[in-house]
Amino acid sequence: MYTGFIAAGAGIVKGGHITEFYESDISSLVYALLGIDFKTRDGKLIPGILQ
């Protein structure tokens, strides 16, 4: 299943584009934005999405 994902605000690269993003990657992004060092088993932080 494919869907869209939009992120905006402090810490997010303006005008960035990612080609593939899984639901399990959302937690990695949220933890990084909050400054929490937590390694998820399945998710990964997509390079180039954070400033």
LINRAMO-V791181 format. One record per backbone hydrogen bond with DSSP energy under -1.0 kcal/mol. NH is the residue of the N-H (numbers start at 0). CO is the residue of the C=O. If there is no record, write none. Layout:
BEGIN
nh:NH co:CO
nh:NH co:CO
END
This chain:
BEGIN
nh:11 co:8
nh:12 co:48
nh:15 co:12
nh:24 co:21
nh:25 co:22
nh:28 co:24
nh:29 co:25
nh:30 co:26
nh:31 co:27
nh:32 co:28
nh:33 co:29
nh:35 co:30
nh:37 co:35
nh:48 co:45
nh:50 co:10
END
